[in-house]
């Protein structure tokens, strides 16, 4: 599983079980994930999550990744206005390439602070050692650290909860 980085908005899956004959599995881009993906920097992290109400591969293998980078960040230090691109997270079926869950900025609640790009890799944990992913940590371009708890078996709408647990750069301040 890999992404294009600055080269584009796509994520790819190849089956390399036979290294001499790799097989193409799927490609996802902004047309599949939404227009907020511009540069796919976040390396997909493999996990196991059961999402009720969806068709998943039998092992429930998923990929979890951030929406990427916004090139508007190239010209500035801290972008207090937020980003147009990259401010989201995705959970995708690792075998089929289907979108199972996504989150972008909302008007209110914990995800209202998801205003900046998330190009970093998402740390995915199994905190109780039961074989299922149940927690995520990720940082964004505003220096915010997100903790998100996964409640496996829930439908997509109630699958993930959480929010910002630390602001490492003073997002609330207007200084550059």
N, C-alpha and C positions, 0 to 999 in steps of 0.2 A: 504494500500500500504506500503510495507516495503522492505528493502534490507538486505543482509547478513552481511554487515560489513566486518570484517577481515575473516569471515568464508567462503567467496567465492565471485563470481562475479554476482550473480543473484538478480533480482528485482522481487517481487511477488505482485499479486493482488488477494484479496479474497472478495467475496460479503458476508458481514455480516449483511445484512438486517434482516435476521432471525438469531439471535445470537445462537440459539440452533442447527441450521443446516447451518453452513457457507458453501459457495460454492467456489471452486477454479475457478478463472477466467483465469489467464495466468501467465507465467514466462518468463522473458527476461534475457539473459546472454550474455557473450562475443560472442557467435555464432550469436546472433541477433543484437548486438550493435557494434560489432567490437572488434578486439583483444586488444584494449587499455584498456579495463575494466579488472582489476585484483581483486580489493577489492571494493565492492559496499558500500561505507560508506555514500554517500549522500542520505538523506531522500527525497523521491519524494514529490514535492510540487504541490498541485492541483491548476489548473487555467483553464481559458477558452480562447482558441485561435482558430480562423478559419484559416486553411491552404488550400489555393486554390489548386486544382488539386489532392486532396487526398480524400479517403473515410474515414469519421470520424463519431463518434457517434453523434446522433442528437443534443445533448447539447453542443458539441464541447469541452467536458471536456478533459483536457490534464494533464500529469504529466511532471514536469520539474525537472531535476536533473543533478548533475555533474557525471563525469565518474569514480570517486572514488579515491582511494589511491594507491600509488606505494610503496611497501615494501622496496624499495631501500632507502627511507627516514628514515628508522629505525636506520640506522647506522651513520647518519650525522646530522650536524646542518643545514646549508644551502647548498643545492645541486645546485651549479651554472650551472651544465651541463644540468639541466632539468630532466624530467622523461620520461620513456618509456611508463608507464601506467598512466591512470587517467587524461590525459590532454585533456578533451573534455566536451561538454555539450549536453544534449538530450532533445527533446520534443517528448512525446509518447502519443498516444491515450489512455486515462485512462480506457476505457471500453474494447477495442479490443487488446490493447498491441502492436499496430503497431507503428513503428518508423516513425514520421512525419518530424522531422528536427534534424540534428546533426551538430556539429562544432568541429573540432579538429584543431591543428596547421596547418597553411598554409605557403607557402613559402614567401609570402609578404602580406602587408596590415595589418589591425588591429588585425587579428587573428594569425599573426606570433609570437606574444608574448605568445601564449597559449602553453607554453613549460613545465608547471608544473602541477602536479595533482590537481584535484578539488574534494576533499572529502567532502567539506562543503555543507550545505543545500543552495539552491538558494532562495533568497528573491524575490518573484513575486508580482508585484503591478498592480493595476488598477488606474492609476494616474488621470484619468478624470471621474471616477465613472460611466462608461457606461456599466459595467458588463463584460468587456473583459480585459484580461491581456495584458499590453502594456510595461512593463519594468521589467528587472531583474537586481539584484545585486548579486555578488558572489565573494568570495576570493579564491585564490589558494595558493599552498604551497610555492610560492615565495614571498608571502606578497603583491601580486597585487590585487587591487580591480577593478572588472570589472563592467561596466554599459552597459547593452544591451537593445536596444529598439526593441519591437516587433511591426511590422506593420501587424496586422491581415487582412486576406483576400488575402495577397500575396502568391505566390507559395513559396515552401521551400527555393529556391535559394535567394529570396529577403525578406524573413520573418524577419530576425534579423540582426541588425547592431549595431555597438558600438565598445568598446574596453576598454583598461585599463585607469582608471581615477586617480588612485593613486598607487604608489609603496611604501608600508609601510616598506619594509625591504631593501633595496638597491639592487634590482635585477641586476642592471647594474654594481655593484661593484663586485669584485672577492674575497672579504674577507669572511671568513667562519662565 
